[in-house]
């Protein structure tokens, strides 16, 4: 039997390492912390955004560290709830 060539040994080592990578447990990343808002604050932010604009709302509520998408969703929820109760 002939000894394995160095190329074959390298391929075997590579395949072993790839198998370790693909069969290892996935590493999950933790998500950031969410800002919890009370229902009262959610209504106030939604009302302010519907009366003004989303950028002005973000400026007005800088202490809450809100994202643009959050303000937009609160605005839409406020408008929908207001139209439902009328």
BANUFI-222358 format. One record per residue (C-alpha): y negated, x negated, z; residue number from 1. Coordinates in Angstrom, 3 decimals, always signed. Example, Ala and Ser with C-alpha at 12.3 -4.5 7.8 and 13.67 -1.06 7.14 Angstrom:
2
<site Y="+4.500" X="-12.300" Z="+7.800" k="1"/>
<site Y="+1.060" X="-13.670" Z="+7.140" k="2"/>
END
This chain:
86
<site Y="+0.000" X="+0.000" Z="+0.000" k="1"/>
<site Y="-3.414" X="-1.334" Z="-0.925" k="2"/>
<site Y="-6.220" X="-1.555" Z="+1.648" k="3"/>
<site Y="-8.968" X="+0.987" Z="+1.136" k="4"/>
<site Y="-12.013" X="-0.178" Z="-0.699" k="5"/>
<site Y="-15.306" X="-0.374" Z="+1.153" k="6"/>
<site Y="-16.600" X="+2.496" Z="-0.992" k="7"/>
<site Y="-13.798" X="+4.769" Z="+0.215" k="8"/>
<site Y="-14.475" X="+3.811" Z="+3.830" k="9"/>
<site Y="-18.160" X="+4.627" Z="+3.427" k="10"/>
<site Y="-17.323" X="+8.011" Z="+1.888" k="11"/>
<site Y="-14.941" X="+8.796" Z="+4.741" k="12"/>
<site Y="-17.546" X="+7.890" Z="+7.340" k="13"/>
<site Y="-20.160" X="+9.998" Z="+5.573" k="14"/>
<site Y="-17.803" X="+12.951" Z="+5.360" k="15"/>
<site Y="-16.976" X="+12.643" Z="+9.063" k="16"/>
<site Y="-20.658" X="+12.602" Z="+9.992" k="17"/>
<site Y="-21.388" X="+15.589" Z="+7.749" k="18"/>
<site Y="-18.541" X="+17.508" Z="+9.325" k="19"/>
<site Y="-20.003" X="+16.816" Z="+12.786" k="20"/>
<site Y="-23.386" X="+18.118" Z="+11.666" k="21"/>
<site Y="-22.048" X="+21.278" Z="+10.046" k="22"/>
<site Y="-19.630" X="+22.180" Z="+12.838" k="23"/>
<site Y="-21.996" X="+21.479" Z="+15.747" k="24"/>
<site Y="-23.513" X="+24.383" Z="+17.657" k="25"/>
<site Y="-26.891" X="+25.432" Z="+16.233" k="26"/>
<site Y="-29.960" X="+24.326" Z="+18.124" k="27"/>
<site Y="-32.248" X="+27.247" Z="+18.837" k="28"/>
<site Y="-35.973" X="+26.835" Z="+19.176" k="29"/>
<site Y="-37.735" X="+28.732" Z="+21.903" k="30"/>
<site Y="-40.508" X="+31.045" Z="+20.876" k="31"/>
<site Y="-43.960" X="+30.897" Z="+22.335" k="32"/>
<site Y="-45.073" X="+33.023" Z="+25.235" k="33"/>
<site Y="-46.296" X="+36.487" Z="+24.390" k="34"/>
<site Y="-49.545" X="+37.853" Z="+25.714" k="35"/>
<site Y="-48.670" X="+40.999" Z="+27.624" k="36"/>
<site Y="-51.339" X="+43.673" Z="+27.316" k="37"/>
<site Y="-51.564" X="+46.792" Z="+29.423" k="38"/>
<site Y="-51.767" X="+50.121" Z="+27.576" k="39"/>
<site Y="-55.408" X="+50.455" Z="+28.647" k="40"/>
<site Y="-56.351" X="+47.078" Z="+27.137" k="41"/>
<site Y="-54.415" X="+47.888" Z="+23.960" k="42"/>
<site Y="-56.431" X="+51.094" Z="+23.526" k="43"/>
<site Y="-59.746" X="+49.328" Z="+24.203" k="44"/>
<site Y="-58.974" X="+46.563" Z="+21.690" k="45"/>
<site Y="-57.791" X="+49.071" Z="+19.079" k="46"/>
<site Y="-60.885" X="+51.231" Z="+19.544" k="47"/>
<site Y="-63.232" X="+48.244" Z="+19.341" k="48"/>
<site Y="-61.504" X="+46.991" Z="+16.182" k="49"/>
<site Y="-61.729" X="+50.418" Z="+14.538" k="50"/>
<site Y="-65.438" X="+50.690" Z="+15.329" k="51"/>
<site Y="-66.307" X="+47.123" Z="+14.381" k="52"/>
<site Y="-64.167" X="+44.641" Z="+12.469" k="53"/>
<site Y="-61.136" X="+42.518" Z="+13.246" k="54"/>
<site Y="-63.085" X="+39.211" Z="+13.244" k="55"/>
<site Y="-65.702" X="+40.678" Z="+15.610" k="56"/>
<site Y="-62.929" X="+41.957" Z="+17.854" k="57"/>
<site Y="-61.387" X="+38.488" Z="+17.975" k="58"/>
<site Y="-64.766" X="+37.041" Z="+18.959" k="59"/>
<site Y="-65.345" X="+39.741" Z="+21.573" k="60"/>
<site Y="-61.915" X="+39.348" Z="+23.197" k="61"/>
<site Y="-61.558" X="+35.546" Z="+23.047" k="62"/>
<site Y="-60.310" X="+35.468" Z="+26.655" k="63"/>
<site Y="-57.201" X="+37.453" Z="+25.647" k="64"/>
<site Y="-56.166" X="+34.854" Z="+23.025" k="65"/>
<site Y="-55.209" X="+37.514" Z="+20.472" k="66"/>
<site Y="-53.931" X="+36.882" Z="+16.975" k="67"/>
<site Y="-55.411" X="+38.575" Z="+13.924" k="68"/>
<site Y="-52.165" X="+40.426" Z="+13.229" k="69"/>
<site Y="-52.042" X="+41.774" Z="+16.778" k="70"/>
<site Y="-55.572" X="+43.146" Z="+16.525" k="71"/>
<site Y="-54.803" X="+44.701" Z="+13.143" k="72"/>
<site Y="-51.677" X="+46.381" Z="+14.542" k="73"/>
<site Y="-53.565" X="+47.663" Z="+17.593" k="74"/>
<site Y="-56.306" X="+49.018" Z="+15.342" k="75"/>
<site Y="-53.792" X="+50.811" Z="+13.111" k="76"/>
<site Y="-51.957" X="+52.235" Z="+16.132" k="77"/>
<site Y="-55.232" X="+53.461" Z="+17.619" k="78"/>
<site Y="-56.296" X="+55.144" Z="+14.360" k="79"/>
<site Y="-52.869" X="+56.744" Z="+13.926" k="80"/>
<site Y="-52.793" X="+58.041" Z="+17.504" k="81"/>
<site Y="-56.343" X="+59.367" Z="+17.236" k="82"/>
<site Y="-55.565" X="+61.235" Z="+14.012" k="83"/>
<site Y="-52.388" X="+62.653" Z="+15.556" k="84"/>
<site Y="-54.197" X="+64.077" Z="+18.606" k="85"/>
<site Y="-56.957" X="+65.742" Z="+16.591" k="86"/>
END
